Amino acid sequence: MAVGSDCRESSPLLASALIEGIVSAGADVLDLGAVATEVVYYVSGAFDVAGAVVTASHNPPQWNGIKLCMPGAAPVGAGSGLEEVHRMSVRPTPPAPRRGTVSARDVIEDYVNHLFSIVDSESIAPLRVVVDGGNGMAATVVGPVFSRLPISLTGLYLTPDGRFPNHPPDPMDPANLTDLVTKVVSIGADLGVAFDGDADRAFFVDNRGEPLSGSAVTTLIARWILASAPGGKVVHNLICSRSVPDAISAAGGVPIRSRVGHSFMKQMMAETGALFGGEHSGHYYFAAHYRADSGMLATLALIQILSGTDRTLSELHAEVTPYHASGEINLAVVDRKGSLEKVAEAFSSVRQDRLDGLTVSWSDRWFNLRPSNTEPLLRLNVEGPDPASVNGLAARVKSLVEV
């Protein structure tokens, strides 16, 4: 197994215990040290080994956990192996007769070479880019990647620090983008990028300091990929904007709808042979990256898109954002299942589906209400033609579930 970890203060101890568990079971370990999660996925795919990374991603510094993958960076999640991991944890097997070995491996240069086998560094223009590493693991790859590009890079918080002293490592919260937006606008940058704690997700702001939604980024990257692969399939999750499948079809691709979550997205890509997948939450999956998510590869894709046009990112942003959205609204409820059914009953005369939670659709608007995979919450997403309709629909759903 390949094993990596993030920079949280608890990660070295947990990684050490994880490695001991693996070798006691008779398996060998490639110890990658402190790396971005996408580097573990790369090693899993390139060397065809299982992978594990000790990280709590975008969560607070006192949290921690383990992300797992099978050889080839195949997902381990609900319905794809996580239940078996649970059974093994409560009924552990005895130690194997042979202890595994541990070998340290520095793979950053190999990983950067892998990225530039997908994105053409020779076609990159001398853009101005601001990168907020959030004191997470992005710093381990930002320097090696950007040193090969004619980019004017301005870095914010690129020193890994598991206390996350400057802001929480969750760029999905607009409050954590404040410094990035200020810097982009003040220096007239072409693009701003913020990574989450383990750097598998990237969030972007345009040259005017306006954040791009995951749907907008999915559309831009999908069009870029389909330009050289007409007829290709692109997976999007069901809370992406309705504009995403429309744009994929218009670009000559085939849109495929998926449940929310990396294990479902990766599995759908494998089953359909999709070239790319995008989630509204800022996860972007590339077939060329073993169907795994990569914030850095998404960043390079946007840089190459901007390098090939004389239009600004704000102009492209406006073009791919025809609707208004609520953003994800977290609702704390006592009974998630009961609340979901209450909403379904209230909208029983409207078209519904249950691919993931409850999606209710009209001709010009829709909402999805689904249980969180990681927290005791219901998550609400609403999209419509204007802010008033979005706010009104969101308020009505919230009134049905709020205690």
Secondary structure, DSSP 8 states (H G I E B T S, - for coil): -EEEE-S-TTHHHHHHHHHHHHHHTT--EEEEEE--HHHHHHHHHHHT--EEEE--TTS-TT---EEEEEGGGEE-STTTTHHHHHHHHHS-----SS---EEE---HHHHHHHHTTTS-GGG----EEEEE-TTSTTHHHHHHHHTTS--EEEEES-S--TT--SS-S-TTSGGGGHHHHHHHHHHT-SEEEEE-TTSS-EEEE-TTS-B--HHHHHHHHHHHHHHSSTT-EEEEETTS-THHHHHHHHTT-EEEEE-SSHHHHHHHHHHHT-SEEE-TTS-EEEGGGTTEE-HHHHHHHHHHHHHT-SS-HHHHHHHT--SEE---EEE--S-HHHHHHHHHHHTTTSEEE-SSSEEEE-SS-EEEEEE-SSSS-EEEEEEESSHHHHHHHHHHHHHHH--
